[in-house]
Amino acid sequence: MASGGASLALAALILVSCASAAAATKYTVGDASGWTTTGDYATWASGKKFKVGDILEFKYAGGAHTVDEVSAADYAACSSSKALSSDSAGTTTVTLKTAGKHYFICGVAGHCSSGMKLVVDVAKAVAAPAPAPAVAPAPAASADTTPDAPDTTPSTPSSSGVTPKTKSPVTDLSPPGKKSTSGATGLRAAAWAVLGLAGLVAVHLGAF
């Protein structure tokens, strides 16, 4: 995911850079007249909207003139002793990299005072809005191929309309068991023993 985000950011940066480069304007200073002592560069620059990234192209006879970028003070004094940059190749290309005023003069003696000087006011470049990152389409929902679990719940047999017979509880009709008579027999034997003993006692007493 991190690499994907970095790739999108890089792609957006490249698109913005390409958009800025495509929006840059190239100006030929003095148009067909080029960079000469007879040009009216104040009039040429008026009405033009220079911005960061635009390009100035100076065309002139190589060795006969120079293109020197100078400070505002040196521009007013037509001095190239402290030039920020200087070129005399015959075709000089300058890319306007910063906003604000840029000053150019020809460093050959007498040429600047003759009108061979240019000032351009550069506005900040307006960056093109970055395109919104493409949203990846949501993956299509996959078909559910999981087989349904078999229904293991036993089915209830359908009613046939016949009420099932309920078995009545079985009543135990067997005769109750006979009560044990061993206890009564024992009591009677004990009674007879007592009576026999009493009779013997009575006989014995009568003998006296």
LUMTI-241595 format. One record per atom (N, C-alpha, C): atom name; residue in three letters; residue number from 1; x, y, z. Coordinates in steps of 0.1 Angstrom, whole numbers, m for minus. Each point is the difference from the previous one (the first is absolute). Example, Ala and Ser with C-alpha at 12.3 -4.5 7.8 and 13.67 -1.06 7.14 Angstrom:
BEGIN
R  a   r   k    px    py    pz
R  N ala   1   132   m57    78
R CA ala   1    m9    12     0
R  C ala   1     9    12     0
R  N ser   2    m4    11    m7
R CA ser   2     9    11     0
R  C ser   2    m8    11     8
This chain:
BEGIN
R  a   r   k    px    py    pz
R  N met   1     8   m12     0
R CA met   1    m8    12     0
R  C met   1     9    13     0
R  N ala   2    11    m1     8
R CA ala   2     9    12     0
R  C ala   2     6     3   m13
R  N ser   3     4   m11    m7
R CA ser   3     6     2   m14
R  C ser   3   m10     6    m9
R  N gly   4   m13    m5     1
R CA gly   4   m10     5    m9
R  C gly   4    m3    15     2
R  N gly   5     0     4    13
R CA gly   5    m2    14     3
R  C gly   5    12     9    m5
R  N ala   6    12    m5     1
R CA ala   6    12     7    m5
R  C ala   6    m1     1   m15
R  N ser   7    m4   m10    m7
R CA ser   7    m1     0   m15
R  C ser   7   m11    10    m4
R  N leu   8   m11     1     7
R CA leu   8   m10    10    m4
R  C leu   8     5    14     2
R  N ala   9     7     2    12
R CA ala   9     6    13     2
R  C ala   9    10     4   m11
R  N leu  10     8    m9    m4
R CA leu  10    10     3   m10
R  C leu  10    m6     3   m13
R  N ala  11   m11    m8    m3
R CA ala  11    m7     2   m13
R  C ala  11    m7    14     0
R  N ala  12    m5     4    11
R CA ala  12    m7    13     1
R  C ala  12    11    11    m1
R  N leu  13    12    m2     6
R CA leu  13    10    10    m2
R  C leu  13     5     2   m14
R  N ile  14     1   m12    m7
R CA ile  14     4     1   m14
R  C ile  14   m10     7    m9
R  N leu  15   m13    m3     3
R CA leu  15   m10     6    m7
R  C leu  15     0    16     2
R  N val  16     2     4    13
R CA val  16     0    14     2
R  C val  16    12     6    m7
R  N ser  17    12    m6     0
R CA ser  17    12     5    m6
R  C ser  17    m3     1   m15
R  N cys  18    m6   m10    m6
R CA cys  18    m3     1   m14
R  C cys  18   m10    11    m3
R  N ala  19   m10     1     8
R CA ala  19    m9    11    m2
R  C ala  19     6    14     1
R  N ser  20     9     1     9
R CA ser  20     7    13     2
R  C ser  20     9     3   m13
R  N ala  21     7   m11    m4
R CA ala  21     8     2   m12
R  C ala  21    m8     3   m12
R  N ala  22   m11    m6    m1
R CA ala  22    m9     2   m12
R  C ala  22    m6    14     0
R  N ala  23    m2     5    13
R CA ala  23    m6    14     1
R  C ala  23    10    11    m2
R  N ala  24    14    m3     1
R CA ala  24    10    10    m2
R  C ala  24    m1     6   m14
R  N thr  25     4    13     0
R CA thr  25    m1     7   m13
R  C thr  25    15     5    m4
R  N lys  26     3    m2   m12
R CA lys  26    13     5    m5
R  C lys  26    m1    13    m8
R  N tyr  27     7    10     4
R CA tyr  27    m1    13    m6
R  C tyr  27    13     3    m7
R  N thr  28     0     4   m12
R CA thr  28    11     5    m7
R  C thr  28     1    15     2
R  N val  29    10     5     7
R CA val  29     1    14     4
R  C val  29     2     8   m13
R  N gly  30    m9    10    m1
R CA gly  30     0     9   m12
R  C gly  30    m7    m6   m12
R  N asp  31    m5   m12     2
R CA asp  31    m7    m7   m11
R  C asp  31    10    m1   m12
R  N ala  32    m4     4   m12
R CA ala  32     8    m1   m12
R  C ala  32    12     8     0
R  N ser  33     0    12     7
R CA ser  33    11     9     1
R  C ser  33    12    m6     8
R  N gly  34    m4    m8    10
R CA gly  34    10    m6     8
R  C gly  34     6    10    10
R  N trp  35    12    m3     5
R CA trp  35     7     8    11
R  C trp  35    10     9    m7
R  N thr  36    m5    13    m2
R CA thr  36     8    10    m7
R  C thr  36     0    13     7
R  N thr  37     8    10    m5
R CA thr  37     0    13     6
R  C thr  37   m12     8    m4
R  N thr  38    m8    m4    m9
R CA thr  38   m11     8    m5
R  C thr  38   m13    m5     5
R  N gly  39     0   m10     9
R CA gly  39   m12    m6     4
R  C gly  39    m7     9    11
R  N asp  40   m13    m1     1
R CA asp  40    m7     7    11
R  C asp  40    m6   m12     9
R  N tyr  41     8    m3    10
R CA tyr  41    m3   m12     8
R  C tyr  41   m10     3    11
R  N ala  42    m1    12     4
R CA ala  42   m11     4    10
R  C ala  42   m13    m3    m7
R  N thr  43    m2     5   m12
R CA thr  43   m13    m2    m7
R  C thr  43    m2   m15    m3
R  N trp  44    11    m7    m4
R CA trp  44    m1   m14    m3
R  C trp  44    m5    m8    13
R  N ala  45     5     3    11
R CA ala  45    m4    m7    13
R  C ala  45   m13     3     5
R  N ser  46    m5    12    m3
R CA ser  46   m13     5     5
R  C ser  46   m11    m9    m5
R  N gly  47    m9    m3     9
R CA gly  47   m12    m8    m4
R  C gly  47     3   m15     1
R  N lys  48    12    m4     2
R CA lys  48     3   m14     1
R  C lys  48     0    m5    14
R  N lys  49    m5   m11     3
R CA lys  49    m1    m6    14
R  C lys  49    10   m11     1
R  N phe  50    12     4     5
R CA phe  50    10   m10     2
R  C phe  50    m2    m7    13
R  N lys  51     3   m13     0
R CA lys  51    m1    m8    12
R  C lys  51    11    m9     2
R  N val  52     2    m6    12
R CA val  52    11    m9     3
R  C val  52    m1   m12   m10
R  N gly  53    11    m3    m6
R CA gly  53     1   m11    m9
R  C gly  53     0     5   m15
R  N asp  54    m4    12    m2
R CA asp  54     1     6   m14
R  C asp  54    15     1    m4
R  N ile  55     2     1   m13
R CA ile  55    13     1    m6
R  C ile  55     2    12    m9
R  N leu  56    11     7     2
R CA leu  56     3    12    m8
R  C leu  56    12    m5   m10
R  N glu  57    m2     3   m13
R CA glu  57    10    m4    m9
R  C glu  57     5    13    m7
R  N phe  58    13     3     2
R CA phe  58     6    12    m6
R  C phe  58     8    m5   m12
R  N lys  59    m3     7   m12
R CA lys  59     7    m3   m12
R  C lys  59     7    12    m5
R  N tyr  60    13    m1    m3
R CA tyr  60     8    11    m3
R  C tyr  60    13    m5    m7
R  N ala  61     8     9    m5
R CA ala  61    13    m4    m7
R  C ala  61    10    m3    11
R  N gly  62     4   m12     0
R CA gly  62    10    m5    10
R  C gly  62    12     9     0
R  N gly  63     5     4    12
R CA gly  63    12     8     1
R  C gly  63    m3    15    m1
R  N ala  64   m11     3    m6
R CA ala  64    m3    15    m2
R  C ala  64    m8     5    12
R  N his  65    m7    m9     7
R CA his  65    m8     4    12
R  C his  65     2   m10    11
R  N thr  66    m6     3    12
R CA thr  66     0    m9    11
R  C thr  66   m14     0     6
R  N val  67    m3   m10     8
R CA val  67   m12     0     8
R  C val  67     5    m2    14
R  N asp  68    m2    11     8
R CA asp  68     5     0    14
R  C asp  68   m12     2     9
R  N glu  69    m2    m9    10
R CA glu  69   m11     2    10
R  C glu  69     7     7    11
R  N val  70    m6    11     4
R CA val  70     5     9    11
R  C val  70   m10     3    10
R  N ser  71     5     7    11
R CA ser  71    m9     5    10
R  C ser  71    m8    12    m5
R  N ala  72   m10     4     8
R CA ala  72    m8    12    m3
R  C ala  72     9    12    m1
R  N ala  73    10     2    10
R CA ala  73     8    11     0
R  C ala  73    10     1   m12
R  N asp  74     5   m12    m4
R CA asp  74     9     0   m11
R  C asp  74    m8     2   m13
R  N tyr  75   m12    m5     0
R CA tyr  75    m9     3   m12
R  C tyr  75    m2    15    m2
R  N ala  76    m2     7    11
R CA ala  76    m2    14    m1
R  C ala  76    12     7    m4
R  N ala  77    12    m5     4
R CA ala  77    13     6    m3
R  C ala  77     6    m5   m13
R  N cys  78    m7   m10    m6
R CA cys  78     6    m7   m12
R  C cys  78    14    m5     3
R  N ser  79     1    m7    11
R CA ser  79    13    m5     4
R  C ser  79    m1   m16     0
R  N ser  80    10    m6    m6
R CA ser  80     1   m14     0
R  C ser  80    12    m6     8
R  N ser  81     6     9     8
R CA ser  81    11    m4     7
R  C ser  81    m3   m11    11
R  N lys  82   m12    m1     4
R CA lys  82    m4   m10    10
R  C lys  82   m11    m8    m5
R  N ala  83     1    m4   m13
R CA ala  83   m11    m7    m6
R  C ala  83    m2   m14     7
R  N leu  84   m13    m3     1
R CA leu  84    m4   m13     6
R  C leu  84     3   m12   m10
R  N ser  85    m1     3   m13
R CA ser  85     4    m9   m10
R  C ser  85     2     8   m13
R  N ser  86     8    m6    m9
R CA ser  86     4     7   m12
R  C ser  86     2   m11   m11
R  N asp  87    m4     4   m13
R CA asp  87     1    m9   m11
R  C asp  87     1     8   m13
R  N ser  88     9    m4    m9
R CA ser  88     1     7   m13
R  C ser  88     1   m10   m12
R  N ala  89    m7   m12     2
R CA ala  89     1   m10   m10
R  C ala  89    m8     3   m13
R  N gly  90    m9     9     1
R CA gly  90    m8     3   m12
R  C gly  90   m15    m4     2
R  N thr  91    m2   m11     7
R CA thr  91   m13    m4     4
R  C thr  91     0    m4    15
R  N thr  92    m6     8     8
R CA thr  92     0    m2    14
R  C thr  92   m14    m3     5
R  N thr  93    m1   m11     7
R CA thr  93   m13    m5     6
R  C thr  93     0     2    15
R  N val  94   m10     6     5
R CA val  94    m1     3    15
R  C val  94   m13    m6     4
R  N thr  95     0    m9    10
R CA thr  95   m12    m5     6
R  C thr  95    m3     9    13
R  N leu  96   m12     5     0
R CA leu  96    m4     8    12
R  C leu  96    m4    m9    11
R  N lys  97     9    m2    10
R CA lys  97    m2   m10    10
R  C lys  97    m6     6    13
R  N thr  98     0    13     2
R CA thr  98    m5     6    12
R  C thr  98    m9    11    m3
R  N ala  99   m10     2     9
R CA ala  99    m9    12    m2
R  C ala  99     7    13     3
R  N gly 100    m6    11    m5
R CA gly 100     6    13     2
R  C gly 100     6     6   m12
R  N lys 101     7    11     1
R CA lys 101     5     7   m12
R  C lys 101    14    m5    m3
R  N his 102     2    m2   m13
R CA his 102    13    m4    m5
R  C his 102     5    10   m10
R  N tyr 103    13     4     1
R CA tyr 103     6    11    m8
R  C tyr 103    11    m5    m9
R  N phe 104    m1     4   m13
R CA phe 104    10    m4   m10
R  C phe 104     5    12    m7
R  N ile 105    13     0    m3
R CA ile 105     6    11    m8
R  C ile 105    10    m6    m9
R  N cys 106     4     8   m11
R CA cys 106    12    m4    m8
R  C cys 106    12     7     7
R  N gly 107    10    m8     2
R CA gly 107    12     5     7
R  C gly 107    10     8    m9
R  N val 108    m3     0   m13
R CA val 108     9     7    m8
R  C val 108    m2    15     2
R  N ala 109    11     8     1
R CA ala 109     0    14     3
R  C ala 109   m10     8    m9
R  N gly 110    m9     7     6
R CA gly 110    m9     9    m8
R  C gly 110   m12    m7    m4
R  N his 111    m1   m13     0
R CA his 111   m12    m7    m5
R  C his 111   m12     1    10
R  N cys 112     3    m2    12
R CA cys 112   m11     1    10
R  C cys 112    m6    14     0
R  N ser 113     9    10     0
R CA ser 113    m6    14     0
R  C ser 113    m7     3   m13
R  N ser 114     2    m8   m11
R CA ser 114    m7     2   m12
R  C ser 114   m14    m7     0
R  N gly 115    m3    m7    11
R CA gly 115   m13    m6     1
R  C gly 115     1   m15     0
R  N met 116    12    m6     0
R CA met 116     1   m15    m1
R  C met 116     0    m5    15
R  N lys 117   m13     1     5
R CA lys 117    m2    m4    14
R  C lys 117   m14    m6     1
R  N leu 118    m2    m9     9
R CA leu 118   m13    m6     2
R  C leu 118    m3    m3    15
R  N val 119   m12     2     4
R CA val 119    m4    m4    13
R  C val 119   m13    m7    m1
R  N val 120    m1   m12     6
R CA val 120   m13    m8     0
R  C val 120    m4    m3    14
R  N asp 121   m13     1     2
R CA asp 121    m6    m2    14
R  C asp 121    m6   m14    m1
R  N val 122     5    m9     8
R CA val 122    m4   m14    m1
R  C val 122   m10    m4    12
R  N ala 123   m11    m5    m4
R CA ala 123   m10    m4    10
R  C ala 123     2   m14     5
R  N lys 124    m5    m4    11
R CA lys 124     1   m13     5
R  C lys 124    m8    m9    m9
R  N ala 125     6   m12    m3
R CA ala 125    m8   m10    m8
R  C ala 125   m11    m6     8
R  N val 126   m11    m2    m6
R CA val 126   m12    m6     6
R  C val 126     1   m15    m4
R  N ala 127     2    m8    11
R CA ala 127     1   m15    m3
R  C ala 127   m13    m5    m4
R  N ala 128     0    m9   m10
R CA ala 128   m12    m7    m5
R  C ala 128    m4    m9    11
R  N pro 129   m13    m1     3
R CA pro 129    m5    m9    10
R  C pro 129     4   m15    m3
R  N ala 130     5    m6    10
R CA ala 130     4   m14    m2
R  C ala 130   m12    m9    m2
R  N pro 131     1    m9   m10
R CA pro 131   m12    m9    m2
R  C pro 131    m3    m9    11
R  N ala 132   m12    m3     3
R CA ala 132    m4    m9    11
R  C ala 132     5   m13    m4
R  N pro 133     6    m7    10
R CA pro 133     5   m14    m2
R  C pro 133   m11    m9    m4
R  N ala 134     3    m9   m10
R CA ala 134   m10    m9    m4
R  C ala 134    m4    m9    11
R  N val 135   m13    m3     1
R CA val 135    m5    m9    10
R  C val 135    m1   m13    m6
R  N ala 136     6   m10     6
R CA ala 136     0   m14    m5
R  C ala 136   m15    m5     1
R  N pro 137    m5    m7   m10
R CA pro 137   m13    m5     1
R  C pro 137    m1   m11    11
R  N ala 138   m11     0     6
R CA ala 138    m2   m10    11
R  C ala 138    m1   m14    m7
R  N pro 139     6   m10     6
R CA pro 139     0   m13    m6
R  C pro 139   m14    m6     0
R  N ala 140    m3    m7   m11
R CA ala 140   m13    m5    m2
R  C ala 140    m3   m11    11
R  N ala 141   m12     0     5
R CA ala 141    m3   m10    10
R  C ala 141     0   m14    m6
R  N ser 142     8    m9     6
R CA ser 142     1   m13    m5
R  C ser 142   m12    m8     4
R  N ala 143    m4    m9    m9
R CA ala 143   m12    m9     3
R  C ala 143     3    m9    11
R  N asp 144    m9    m2     8
R CA asp 144     2    m9    12
R  C asp 144    m2   m15    m5
R  N thr 145    12    m6     0
R CA thr 145     0   m14    m5
R  C thr 145     0   m10    11
R  N thr 146    m2     5    13
R CA thr 146     0   m10    11
R  C thr 146   m13    m7     0
R  N pro 147     1   m14     0
R CA pro 147   m13    m7    m1
R  C pro 147    m8     1    13
R  N asp 148   m13     1    m1
R CA asp 148    m8     1    11
R  C asp 148     1   m13     9
R  N ala 149     0     2    13
R CA ala 149     1   m11     9
R  C ala 149   m13    m8     0
R  N pro 150     1   m13    m1
R CA pro 150   m13    m8     0
R  C pro 150    m8     2    13
R  N asp 151   m13     0    m2
R CA asp 151    m9     1    11
R  C asp 151    m1   m13     7
R  N thr 152     6    m1    12
R CA thr 152     0   m12     8
R  C thr 152   m11    m1    10
R  N thr 153    m9    10     0
R CA thr 153   m11     0     9
R  C thr 153   m10   m11    m4
R  N pro 154    m3   m10     9
R CA pro 154   m10   m10    m5
R  C pro 154   m13     6    m3
R  N ser 155    m6    m4   m11
R CA ser 155   m13     5    m4
R  C ser 155   m11    m7     9
R  N thr 156   m10     8     3
R CA thr 156   m11    m5     8
R  C thr 156   m10    m7   m10
R  N pro 157    m3   m12     4
R CA pro 157    m9    m7   m10
R  C pro 157   m14     7     0
R  N ser 158    m5     1   m12
R CA ser 158   m12     7    m2
R  C ser 158   m11    m7     6
R  N ser 159   m10     7     6
R CA ser 159   m11    m5     7
R  C ser 159   m10    m7   m10
R  N ser 160    m4   m12     2
R CA ser 160    m9    m7    m9
R  C ser 160   m14     2     4
R  N gly 161    m2     8    11
R CA gly 161   m14     2     5
R  C gly 161    m5   m10    10
R  N val 162     9   m11     3
R CA val 162    m4   m10     9
R  C val 162     7     3    13
R  N thr 163    m8     2    11
R CA thr 163     5     2    13
R  C thr 163     7   m12     5
R  N pro 164    13     0     4
R CA pro 164     6   m12     5
R  C pro 164    m6    m4    13
R  N lys 165    m2   m13     2
R CA lys 165    m5    m6    12
R  C lys 165    10     2    11
R  N thr 166    m5     4    12
R CA thr 166     8     2    12
R  C thr 166    m1   m13     8
R  N lys 167    11    m6     3
R CA lys 167    m1   m13     8
R  C lys 167    m3     4    14
R  N ser 168   m11    m7     6
R CA ser 168    m4     2    13
R  C ser 168     9    m7    10
R  N pro 169     3     6    11
R CA pro 169     9    m7    10
R  C pro 169    m5   m13     4
R  N val 170     8   m10     1
R CA val 170    m4   m14     4
R  C val 170    m2     0    15
R  N thr 171   m12    m5     4
R CA thr 171    m3    m1    14
R  C thr 171     4   m14     5
R  N asp 172     8     0    10
R CA asp 172     5   m13     6
R  C asp 172   m12    m6     8
R  N leu 173    m6   m11    m5
R CA leu 173   m12    m6     6
R  C leu 173     4   m13     8
R  N ser 174    13    m2     1
R CA ser 174     4   m12     8
R  C ser 174    m4     1    14
R  N pro 175    m4   m11     7
R CA pro 175    m5     1    14
R  C pro 175    11     4     9
R  N pro 176    m3     8    10
R CA pro 176    10     4     9
R  C pro 176     7   m12     7
R  N gly 177    12     2     3
R CA gly 177     7   m11     6
R  C gly 177    m5    m3    14
R  N lys 178     1   m13     4
R CA lys 178    m5    m5    13
R  C lys 178     8     6    11
R  N lys 179    m6     5    11
R CA lys 179     7     5    11
R  C lys 179     6   m12     7
R  N ser 180    12     3     5
R CA ser 180     7   m10     8
R  C ser 180    m7    m3    13
R  N thr 181    m2   m13     3
R CA thr 181    m7    m5    13
R  C thr 181    10    m5    10
R  N ser 182    13     2    m3
R CA ser 182    10    m6    10
R  C ser 182    m1     8    13
R  N gly 183    m3    12    m1
R CA gly 183     0     8    13
R  C gly 183   m11    m4     9
R  N ala 184   m13    m2    m6
R CA ala 184   m11    m4     8
R  C ala 184     2   m14     6
R  N thr 185     6    m9    m8
R CA thr 185     3   m14     6
R  C thr 185     9     1    11
R  N gly 186    10     8     0
R CA gly 186     9     2    11
R  C gly 186    m6     4    12
R  N leu 187    m9    10    m1
R CA leu 187    m7     6    12
R  C leu 187    m9   m11     6
R  N arg 188    m7    m8    m8
R CA arg 188    m8   m10     6
R  C arg 188     8   m11     7
R  N ala 189    12    m3    m5
R CA ala 189     8   m10     6
R  C ala 189     5     5    14
R  N ala 190     3    13     0
R CA ala 190     5     6    12
R  C ala 190   m11     0    11
R  N ala 191   m12     2    m5
R CA ala 191   m12     1    10
R  C ala 191    m2   m14     6
R  N trp 192     1   m10    m9
R CA trp 192    m2   m14     5
R  C trp 192    11    m4    10
R  N ala 193    12     5    m2
R CA ala 193    11    m3     9
R  C ala 193    m2     6    13
R  N val 194    m5    12     0
R CA val 194    m3     7    13
R  C val 194   m11    m7     8
R  N leu 195   m10    m4    m7
R CA leu 195   m11    m7     6
R  C leu 195     5   m14     6
R  N gly 196     8    m6    m7
R CA gly 196     5   m13     5
R  C gly 196     9     2    12
R  N leu 197     7    10     0
R CA leu 197     9     3    12
R  C leu 197    m9     3    12
R  N ala 198   m10     8    m3
R CA ala 198    m9     4    11
R  C ala 198    m7   m13     6
R  N gly 199    m4    m9    m9
R CA gly 199    m6   m12     5
R  C gly 199    10    m8     9
R  N leu 200    12    m1    m4
R CA leu 200     9    m7     8
R  C leu 200     3     6    13
R  N val 201     0    13     0
R CA val 201     1     7    13
R  C val 201   m11    m3     9
R  N ala 202   m12     0    m6
R CA ala 202   m12    m3     9
R  C ala 202     0   m14     5
R  N val 203     3    m9    m7
R CA val 203     1   m14     4
R  C val 203    10    m2    11
R  N his 204    11     7    m1
R CA his 204    10    m1    10
R  C his 204    m4     6    13
R  N leu 205    m7    11    m1
R CA leu 205    m5     6    13
R  C leu 205   m11    m8     6
R  N gly 206    m8    m7    m7
R CA gly 206   m10    m9     6
R  C gly 206     6   m12     7
R  N ala 207    11    m4    m4
R CA ala 207     6   m11     6
R  C ala 207     5     3    14
R  N phe 208     2    12     3
R CA phe 208     4     5    13
R  C phe 208   m13     2     8
